[in-house]
Amino acid sequence: MEKEGLVRRLADEKFNGESPTWREARFDQVRVLCAEDDENWYMLYTSAPLIIVQEKAMKNPPTCYECGGPVDYVARRLSVHFKEFTDMGVPAGGGEVRTKRIPYCPNCNTKPSGHEVISESVEESLRR
Ligand SMILES: [Zn+2]
């Protein structure tokens, strides 16, 4: 399902047809938009058509809103390249690799790539 359709379905089923209030949040180091009702948090991912439901009682692991199935994760390795070099066409960095857990639904989403290159300046890298 497209992201717009998912958001509309959530509004219809859980928020009486009203658009919920989405707040920016982080879930497992990933930026999400978060809405809530009395029972659940709903995490909308910006990278994939995925809404994860986490019940506030925390009795069960998070599930996919679209199919109700369990959520899986890809450990994505981020290679950090220095912007100063990539600007010159040279993919070089300090050899740093960070790992980020990317959630996805095995039923509804294609499995995300396990590798991503990000670029930051030497100064940004040192400041971190
Ligand atoms: Zn699903």
Residues whose N, C-alpha, C, O or C-beta is under 5 A from the ligand:
A	BS01	ZN	C64 E66 C67 G68 G69 C105 N107 C108
